[in-house]
């Protein structure tokens, strides 16, 4: 039952995530640098880790 309720939400989340990953990879291939969103997330994670 929970699977059926979560299916739509998970499908949307995975679609958004795959679009972001594709965009970040395209940016990296074209520029040779990580996407700004990826840098921001890494900095946020590093602050949490301390």
C-alpha positions as CSV (number, residue, x, y, z in Angstrom):
1,X,0.0,0.0,0.0
2,X,2.8,2.5,0.9
3,X,4.5,1.7,-2.4
4,X,1.5,2.6,-4.4
5,X,1.1,5.9,-2.5
6,X,4.8,6.8,-2.9
7,X,5.1,5.8,-6.5
8,X,4.1,9.2,-8.0
9,X,6.2,11.2,-5.6
10,X,9.3,9.0,-6.1
11,X,8.9,9.1,-9.9
12,X,8.8,12.9,-9.9
13,X,11.8,13.1,-7.5
14,X,13.9,10.7,-9.6
15,X,13.0,12.6,-12.8
16,X,14.1,15.9,-11.3
17,X,17.3,14.3,-9.9
18,X,18.2,12.7,-13.3
19,X,17.7,16.1,-15.0
20,X,20.1,17.7,-12.5
21,X,22.7,15.0,-12.8
22,X,22.6,15.3,-16.6
23,X,22.9,19.1,-16.4
24,X,25.8,18.9,-14.0
25,X,27.6,16.3,-16.2
26,X,27.1,18.4,-19.3
27,X,28.5,21.5,-17.5
28,X,31.5,19.4,-16.4
29,X,32.2,18.0,-19.8
30,X,32.0,21.4,-21.5
31,X,34.0,23.4,-18.9
32,X,36.1,20.9,-17.1
33,X,34.9,22.4,-13.8
34,X,32.2,21.2,-11.4
35,X,28.7,22.8,-11.6
36,X,28.2,25.7,-9.2
37,X,25.3,23.8,-7.6
38,X,27.7,20.8,-6.9
39,X,30.3,23.1,-5.4
40,X,27.7,24.7,-3.1
41,X,26.4,21.3,-2.0
42,X,30.0,20.1,-1.3
43,X,30.7,23.2,0.8
44,X,27.5,22.6,2.8
45,X,28.4,19.0,3.4
46,X,31.9,19.9,4.5
47,X,30.4,22.4,7.1
48,X,28.1,19.7,8.4
49,X,30.9,17.2,8.7
50,X,33.0,19.5,11.0
